[in-house]
Amino acid sequence: MTADCSTTSLLGNRPQFYLNDFAQARDYMVDDQLRPSEITDPQLLKIMRTLPREECVPTAQQAIAYADVNVPIGQKRVLAQPLITARLVQASFSGSLKKTLIVGAGAGYTAAIFAHLGKNVTALESDPTLAEIGERFCQRHAPSVTWVVGNLKDGHPSNAPYDLIYFDGTVFDVPQFCDEQLSDKGAIVGMWATTHGMASGFQAYRENRSSTIFTKTFLFDGFLPPLQGLSPTSSFQF
């Protein structure tokens, strides 16, 4: 489903105040989309019931900020549909995964979620316009997030190593920087391009300490546009 679908089709039988009452829309998002789909962590549900997604999208798209779609935010990028974000974030849970790099951080929504989960977050964004929007959003709602503008394929070595490298979009391969910037027991999480333009959520871990061979697990199928600037050039082995 694309974000230009009619409001009626996206909202179903929900009352019209859904369009303007964003607090109520967040409740519907959690109760209708997340909880029935095995998003069970109470802290994550509370955060997503609170963070204002509508501040991360253009005014013209705010009516569908909480619908079950990827919402365009400009620069050929989207705010991922709530369920994809929730599934990937929940897949990232581990007591040891504290230091987090968000690659393609966009308008800051996912970075803010991780900050509220107690992570030390670096948000990397290649587009200065989106980075400015995301930094403003995080200044209001997650001021501990560190924002960096740079090429996604390079990561951000000055804050490495990271316990978690999270791709906020679809990748065709894992960039080589992960080998150098991921901690020995760290994890990589994101969406992996599959056939017919679709993607699968994935986790990847080193097979053993300091190994460059990673074990990848597919979690669920979905769609999220590819992150611009990340081409399939990895030398990783899976």
One Martini backbone bead per residue (centre of mass of N, CA, C, O) as a GRO file, in nm:
protein
  238
    1MET     BB    1   0.096   0.035   0.023
    2THR     BB    2   0.050   0.365  -0.035
    3ALA     BB    3   0.058   0.704   0.074
    4ASP     BB    4  -0.178   0.790  -0.160
    5CYS     BB    5  -0.405   0.690  -0.031
    6SER     BB    6  -0.691   0.703   0.092
    7THR     BB    7  -0.816   0.789   0.390
    8THR     BB    8  -1.042   0.581   0.409
    9SER     BB    9  -0.868   0.322   0.356
   10LEU     BB   10  -0.674   0.370   0.608
   11LEU     BB   11  -0.906   0.408   0.846
   12GLY     BB   12  -1.172   0.298   0.789
   13ASN     BB   13  -1.387   0.314   1.084
   14ARG     BB   14  -1.267   0.552   1.182
   15PRO     BB   15  -1.292   0.840   1.312
   16GLN     BB   16  -1.234   1.169   1.218
   17PHE     BB   17  -1.049   1.255   1.467
   18TYR     BB   18  -0.795   1.104   1.373
   19LEU     BB   19  -0.679   1.342   1.197
   20ASN     BB   20  -0.632   1.546   1.472
   21ASP     BB   21  -0.591   1.322   1.700
   22PHE     BB   22  -0.285   1.207   1.778
   23ALA     BB   23  -0.319   1.057   2.043
   24GLN     BB   24  -0.536   0.865   1.937
   25ALA     BB   25  -0.370   0.756   1.699
   26ARG     BB   26  -0.157   0.618   1.875
   27ASP     BB   27  -0.347   0.420   2.008
   28TYR     BB   28  -0.438   0.279   1.750
   29MET     BB   29  -0.163   0.185   1.657
   30VAL     BB   30  -0.104   0.003   1.900
   31ASP     BB   31  -0.384  -0.163   1.918
   32ASP     BB   32  -0.410  -0.240   1.592
   33GLN     BB   33  -0.096  -0.304   1.501
   34LEU     BB   34   0.102  -0.407   1.734
   35ARG     BB   35  -0.028  -0.600   1.944
   36PRO     BB   36  -0.141  -0.815   1.722
   37SER     BB   37   0.195  -0.840   1.623
   38GLU     BB   38   0.394  -0.910   1.872
   39ILE     BB   39   0.412  -0.643   2.037
   40THR     BB   40   0.521  -0.664   2.390
   41ASP     BB   41   0.686  -0.435   2.486
   42PRO     BB   42   0.609  -0.196   2.715
   43GLN     BB   43   0.816   0.027   2.650
   44LEU     BB   44   0.773   0.047   2.345
   45LEU     BB   45   0.470   0.105   2.353
   46LYS     BB   46   0.492   0.366   2.516
   47ILE     BB   47   0.668   0.525   2.321
   48MET     BB   48   0.472   0.495   2.066
   49ARG     BB   49   0.236   0.640   2.234
   50THR     BB   50   0.411   0.928   2.247
   51LEU     BB   51   0.551   0.977   1.994
   52PRO     BB   52   0.542   1.230   1.735
   53ARG     BB   53   0.518   1.146   1.410
   54GLU     BB   54   0.397   1.410   1.278
   55GLU     BB   55   0.684   1.567   1.307
   56CYS     BB   56   0.825   1.374   1.059
   57VAL     BB   57   0.619   1.506   0.858
   58PRO     BB   58   0.454   1.650   0.638
   59THR     BB   59   0.168   1.818   0.656
   60ALA     BB   60   0.024   1.657   0.417
   61GLN     BB   61   0.090   1.366   0.594
   62GLN     BB   62  -0.038   1.366   0.888
   63ALA     BB   63  -0.304   1.192   0.847
   64ILE     BB   64  -0.085   0.924   0.796
   65ALA     BB   65   0.126   0.883   1.033
   66TYR     BB   66  -0.052   0.614   1.166
   67ALA     BB   67  -0.054   0.444   0.938
   68ASP     BB   68  -0.002   0.135   0.745
   69VAL     BB   69   0.259   0.312   0.625
   70ASN     BB   70   0.475   0.462   0.414
   71VAL     BB   71   0.599   0.793   0.463
   72PRO     BB   72   0.669   1.061   0.298
   73ILE     BB   73   0.970   1.300   0.351
   74GLY     BB   74   1.156   1.317   0.128
   75GLN     BB   75   1.435   1.250  -0.058
   76LYS     BB   76   1.336   0.951  -0.115
   77ARG     BB   77   1.186   0.915   0.164
   78VAL     BB   78   1.080   0.745   0.472
   79LEU     BB   79   0.845   0.663   0.709
   80ALA     BB   80   0.811   0.396   0.863
   81GLN     BB   81   0.609   0.178   0.939
   82PRO     BB   82   0.530   0.097   1.252
   83LEU     BB   83   0.572  -0.217   1.243
   84ILE     BB   84   0.856  -0.224   1.132
   85THR     BB   85   0.987  -0.065   1.356
   86ALA     BB   86   0.900  -0.246   1.593
   87ARG     BB   87   1.030  -0.510   1.493
   88LEU     BB   88   1.323  -0.408   1.476
   89VAL     BB   89   1.355  -0.304   1.763
   90GLN     BB   90   1.281  -0.570   1.907
   91ALA     BB   91   1.522  -0.726   1.762
   92SER     BB   92   1.745  -0.536   1.929
   93PHE     BB   93   1.722  -0.670   2.192
   94SER     BB   94   1.972  -0.610   2.450
   95GLY     BB   95   2.164  -0.562   2.725
   96SER     BB   96   2.443  -0.502   2.545
   97LEU     BB   97   2.291  -0.289   2.348
   98LYS     BB   98   2.389   0.046   2.361
   99LYS     BB   99   2.564   0.127   2.119
  100THR     BB  100   2.419   0.332   1.855
  101LEU     BB  101   2.368   0.308   1.496
  102ILE     BB  102   2.196   0.517   1.269
  103VAL     BB  103   2.121   0.442   0.933
  104GLY     BB  104   1.926   0.663   0.806
  105ALA     BB  105   1.761   0.868   1.020
  106GLY     BB  106   1.623   1.108   0.910
  107ALA     BB  107   1.362   1.242   1.124
  108GLY     BB  108   1.424   1.068   1.418
  109TYR     BB  109   1.233   0.845   1.532
  110THR     BB  110   1.416   0.596   1.589
  111ALA     BB  111   1.630   0.738   1.755
  112ALA     BB  112   1.433   0.816   1.984
  113ILE     BB  113   1.356   0.535   2.072
  114PHE     BB  114   1.639   0.443   2.159
  115ALA     BB  115   1.681   0.663   2.369
  116HIS     BB  116   1.430   0.573   2.547
  117LEU     BB  117   1.582   0.282   2.586
  118GLY     BB  118   1.892   0.379   2.675
  119LYS     BB  119   2.060   0.464   2.438
  120ASN     BB  120   2.358   0.536   2.260
  121VAL     BB  121   2.306   0.774   2.002
  122THR     BB  122   2.382   0.766   1.651
  123ALA     BB  123   2.291   0.985   1.381
  124LEU     BB  124   2.293   0.901   1.036
  125GLU     BB  125   2.294   1.148   0.766
  126SER     BB  126   2.310   1.253   0.422
  127ASP     BB  127   2.075   1.461   0.448
  128PRO     BB  128   2.052   1.782   0.557
  129THR     BB  129   1.746   1.825   0.574
  130LEU     BB  130   1.677   1.575   0.745
  131ALA     BB  131   1.878   1.628   0.974
  132GLU     BB  132   1.742   1.887   1.071
  133ILE     BB  133   1.473   1.761   1.142
  134GLY     BB  134   1.582   1.539   1.333
  135GLU     BB  135   1.727   1.724   1.535
  136ARG     BB  136   1.479   1.883   1.623
  137PHE     BB  137   1.318   1.644   1.725
  138CYS     BB  138   1.535   1.550   1.937
  139GLN     BB  139   1.549   1.811   2.101
  140ARG     BB  140   1.251   1.765   2.205
  141HIS     BB  141   1.259   1.418   2.263
  142ALA     BB  142   1.601   1.340   2.225
  143PRO     BB  143   1.882   1.505   2.326
  144SER     BB  144   2.108   1.265   2.327
  145VAL     BB  145   2.133   1.272   2.035
  146THR     BB  146   2.370   1.222   1.778
  147TRP     BB  147   2.447   1.420   1.497
  148VAL     BB  148   2.524   1.317   1.149
  149VAL     BB  149   2.679   1.423   0.846
  150GLY     BB  150   2.700   1.161   0.592
  151ASN     BB  151   2.810   0.887   0.459
  152LEU     BB  152   2.671   0.579   0.487
  153LYS     BB  153   2.922   0.396   0.388
  154ASP     BB  154   3.110   0.507   0.649
  155GLY     BB  155   2.980   0.588   0.882
  156HIS     BB  156   3.114   0.646   1.238
  157PRO     BB  157   3.423   0.613   1.374
  158SER     BB  158   3.447   0.809   1.630
  159ASN     BB  159   3.211   0.621   1.794
  160ALA     BB  160   3.352   0.372   1.787
  161PRO     BB  161   3.210   0.105   1.886
  162TYR     BB  162   2.917  -0.085   1.811
  163ASP     BB  163   2.644  -0.280   1.926
  164LEU     BB  164   2.458  -0.125   1.707
  165ILE     BB  165   2.345  -0.159   1.364
  166TYR     BB  166   2.096   0.050   1.211
  167PHE     BB  167   1.879   0.020   0.937
  168ASP     BB  168   1.657   0.278   0.800
  169GLY     BB  169   1.632   0.046   0.570
  170THR     BB  170   1.721  -0.087   0.268
  171VAL     BB  171   1.948  -0.351   0.184
  172PHE     BB  172   2.182  -0.543  -0.026
  173ASP     BB  173   2.405  -0.499   0.189
  174VAL     BB  174   2.699  -0.482   0.387
  175PRO     BB  175   2.897  -0.259   0.482
  176GLN     BB  176   3.232  -0.249   0.553
  177PHE     BB  177   3.225  -0.072   0.818
  178CYS     BB  178   3.111  -0.291   1.010
  179ASP     BB  179   3.376  -0.446   1.063
  180GLU     BB  180   3.508  -0.186   1.219
  181GLN     BB  181   3.235  -0.072   1.404
  182LEU     BB  182   3.174  -0.343   1.529
  183SER     BB  183   3.139  -0.521   1.781
  184ASP     BB  184   3.199  -0.840   1.869
  185LYS     BB  185   2.881  -0.857   2.002
  186GLY     BB  186   2.728  -0.741   1.782
  187ALA     BB  187   2.459  -0.591   1.580
  188ILE     BB  188   2.253  -0.628   1.287
  189VAL     BB  189   1.981  -0.416   1.163
  190GLY     BB  190   1.715  -0.467   0.911
  191MET     BB  191   1.663  -0.448   0.564
  192TRP     BB  192   1.641  -0.702   0.305
  193ALA     BB  193   1.681  -0.759  -0.012
  194THR     BB  194   1.478  -0.915  -0.241
  195THR     BB  195   1.236  -1.009  -0.430
  196HIS     BB  196   1.023  -0.808  -0.607
  197GLY     BB  197   1.089  -0.548  -0.411
  198MET     BB  198   1.140  -0.674  -0.147
  199ALA     BB  199   1.166  -0.755   0.213
  200SER     BB  200   1.369  -0.838   0.510
  201GLY     BB  201   1.407  -0.886   0.819
  202PHE     BB  202   1.722  -0.854   1.012
  203GLN     BB  203   1.991  -1.041   1.160
  204ALA     BB  204   2.343  -0.992   1.267
  205TYR     BB  205   2.626  -1.205   1.354
  206ARG     BB  206   2.896  -1.310   1.472
  207GLU     BB  207   3.028  -1.623   1.492
  208ASN     BB  208   3.279  -1.485   1.630
  209ARG     BB  209   3.521  -1.337   1.765
  210SER     BB  210   3.619  -1.110   1.516
  211SER     BB  211   3.456  -1.196   1.290
  212THR     BB  212   3.364  -1.178   0.926
  213ILE     BB  213   3.149  -1.386   0.990
  214PHE     BB  214   2.797  -1.401   0.938
  215THR     BB  215   2.485  -1.442   1.096
  216LYS     BB  216   2.168  -1.473   0.938
  217THR     BB  217   1.830  -1.355   1.019
  218PHE     BB  218   1.505  -1.397   0.934
  219LEU     BB  219   1.182  -1.244   1.033
  220PHE     BB  220   1.031  -1.069   0.796
  221ASP     BB  221   0.804  -0.936   0.574
  222GLY     BB  222   0.841  -0.645   0.345
  223PHE     BB  223   0.848  -0.275   0.298
  224LEU     BB  224   1.144  -0.078   0.207
  225PRO     BB  225   1.325   0.147   0.096
  226PRO     BB  226   1.614   0.214  -0.017
  227LEU     BB  227   1.917   0.324   0.064
  228GLN     BB  228   2.089   0.580  -0.025
  229GLY     BB  229   2.432   0.497  -0.104
  230LEU     BB  230   2.387   0.169  -0.095
  231SER     BB  231   2.581  -0.067  -0.227
  232PRO     BB  232   2.664  -0.396  -0.347
  233THR     BB  233   3.002  -0.424  -0.187
  234SER     BB  234   3.042  -0.650  -0.001
  235SER     BB  235   3.269  -0.889   0.187
  236PHE     BB  236   3.078  -1.045   0.326
  237GLN     BB  237   2.987  -1.333   0.517
  238PHE     BB  238   2.693  -1.589   0.540
   0.00000   0.00000   0.00000
